[in-house]
Amino acid sequence: MIPAGAYHLLADGITVDQPNVRFGVAWRHGTSADVPIVSFSHPYPPGTVAQYEEIQGGAVVAAAKDDLLVLRVELLNASGAAEYIPIAEHPSTPTARMLQLEIP
């Protein structure tokens, strides 16, 4: 069981221009369609790198063995100039932390 509550997302990344990014968490059970749990968007102002978000809410999920939680990252900008690249391929440092999701 995954309870409803505060989800914490550490979403450090490299940004270009001013990306607006949607983060979503879904529950995947077997071959069933993904069930959205929580979703939010975040605009990154120029020069922003580190972000730590707390999202209240989300659905209670009766997760079972072999189920998955899926983290989706989607760039919402219509402009081709905006970029968001999550820090996800090297060890964390004090200024560049790996993409992390803490669930309630």
Residue pairs with C-beta under 8 A, 6 or more apart in sequence:
1 60
1 61
1 62
1 63
2 27
2 37
2 60
2 61
2 63
2 69
2 103
2 104
3 60
3 104
4 57
4 58
4 59
4 60
4 104
5 56
5 58
5 104
6 54
6 55
6 56
6 104
7 25
7 38
7 54
7 55
7 58
7 101
7 102
7 103
7 104
8 52
8 53
8 54
8 55
8 101
8 102
9 23
9 51
9 52
9 53
9 55
9 100
9 101
9 102
10 51
10 52
10 97
10 98
10 99
10 100
10 101
10 102
11 21
11 23
11 42
11 51
11 52
11 53
11 73
11 86
11 99
12 49
12 50
12 51
12 86
12 87
12 96
12 97
12 98
12 99
13 44
13 49
13 51
13 84
13 85
13 86
13 87
13 99
14 49
14 83
14 84
14 85
14 87
15 44
15 46
15 48
15 49
15 82
15 83
15 84
15 85
16 81
16 82
16 83
17 46
17 77
17 79
17 81
17 82
17 83
18 43
18 44
18 45
18 46
18 77
18 82
19 43
19 44
19 75
19 76
19 77
19 82
19 83
19 84
20 41
20 42
20 43
20 44
20 75
20 76
20 77
20 82
21 41
21 42
21 43
21 44
21 73
21 74
21 75
21 76
21 84
22 39
22 40
22 41
22 72
22 73
22 74
22 76
23 39
23 40
23 41
23 42
23 53
23 71
23 72
23 73
23 74
24 36
24 38
24 39
24 40
24 71
24 72
24 74
25 36
25 37
25 38
25 39
25 58
25 69
25 70
25 71
25 72
25 101
25 103
26 34
26 35
26 36
26 37
26 69
26 70
26 72
27 34
27 35
27 37
27 61
27 63
27 67
27 68
27 69
27 70
28 34
28 35
28 67
28 68
28 69
28 70
29 35
29 63
29 64
29 67
30 66
30 67
34 70
35 59
35 61
36 59
37 58
37 59
37 61
37 69
38 55
38 57
38 58
38 59
40 53
40 55
41 76
42 51
42 53
44 51
44 84
49 95
49 96
50 95
50 97
58 104
63 69
69 101
69 103
71 99
71 101
73 84
73 86
73 99
75 82
75 83
75 84
86 99
87 96
87 97
87 98
87 99
88 98
88 99
90 96
91 98
92 98
